[in-house]
């Protein structure tokens, strides 16, 4: 398999995955939740944007994904 064939195969796989608008929206929404609720930001002194914006939102465990799902 040549380099060109490998590139064609890879772009075909990605095109098939991103061609579905529902899956693309789900991935973007998941990243948005991760960025705002899970990922700690250095510029925010190790806090998440949600910790600064929603002071009443407290996490009890380290598994923030599961807590967010249970709270929704």
C-alpha positions as CSV (number, residue, x, y, z in Angstrom):
1,X,0.0,0.0,0.0
2,X,1.5,3.3,-1.0
3,X,1.4,6.6,0.9
4,X,-1.3,8.0,-1.4
5,X,-3.5,4.9,-0.9
6,X,-3.1,5.2,2.9
7,X,-4.1,8.9,2.8
8,X,-7.1,8.1,0.7
9,X,-8.2,5.4,3.2
10,X,-7.8,7.6,6.2
11,X,-9.7,10.5,4.7
12,X,-12.5,8.1,3.7
13,X,-12.8,6.9,7.3
14,X,-12.9,10.4,8.7
15,X,-15.3,11.6,6.0
16,X,-17.7,8.8,6.9
17,X,-17.5,9.7,10.6
18,X,-17.9,13.4,10.2
19,X,-20.5,13.2,7.5
20,X,-23.2,12.6,10.0
21,X,-24.3,15.9,11.4
22,X,-25.8,14.3,14.6
23,X,-22.6,12.7,15.5
24,X,-20.7,15.9,14.9
25,X,-23.0,17.8,17.1
26,X,-22.7,15.2,19.9
27,X,-18.9,15.4,19.7
28,X,-18.9,19.2,19.9
29,X,-21.4,19.2,22.8
30,X,-19.3,16.6,24.7
31,X,-16.2,18.8,24.2
32,X,-18.1,21.9,25.3
33,X,-19.1,20.1,28.5
34,X,-15.6,18.8,29.1
35,X,-14.1,22.2,28.6
36,X,-16.5,24.0,30.9
37,X,-17.1,21.5,33.6
38,X,-14.3,18.9,33.7
39,X,-11.0,20.5,32.5
40,X,-9.2,22.7,35.0
41,X,-7.7,25.8,33.5
42,X,-4.3,27.3,34.4
43,X,-5.6,30.8,33.7
44,X,-8.4,30.2,36.2
45,X,-5.9,29.0,38.9
46,X,-6.8,25.4,38.5
47,X,-10.6,25.9,38.5
48,X,-13.1,25.2,35.8
49,X,-15.2,27.9,34.2
50,X,-18.3,26.3,35.8
51,X,-16.8,26.6,39.3
52,X,-16.5,30.4,38.8
53,X,-19.8,30.9,37.1
54,X,-22.0,28.5,39.1
55,X,-20.8,28.7,42.6
56,X,-23.7,26.5,43.9
57,X,-22.5,23.6,41.7
58,X,-20.4,21.3,43.9
59,X,-18.9,18.0,42.9
60,X,-18.7,15.3,45.6
61,X,-16.4,12.9,43.7
62,X,-13.6,13.0,41.2
63,X,-15.9,11.5,38.5
64,X,-17.4,14.8,37.3
65,X,-18.8,13.1,34.1
66,X,-21.0,10.8,36.2
67,X,-22.1,13.5,38.5
68,X,-23.1,15.8,35.6
69,X,-25.1,12.9,34.1
70,X,-26.8,12.2,37.4
71,X,-27.6,15.9,37.9
72,X,-29.1,16.3,34.4
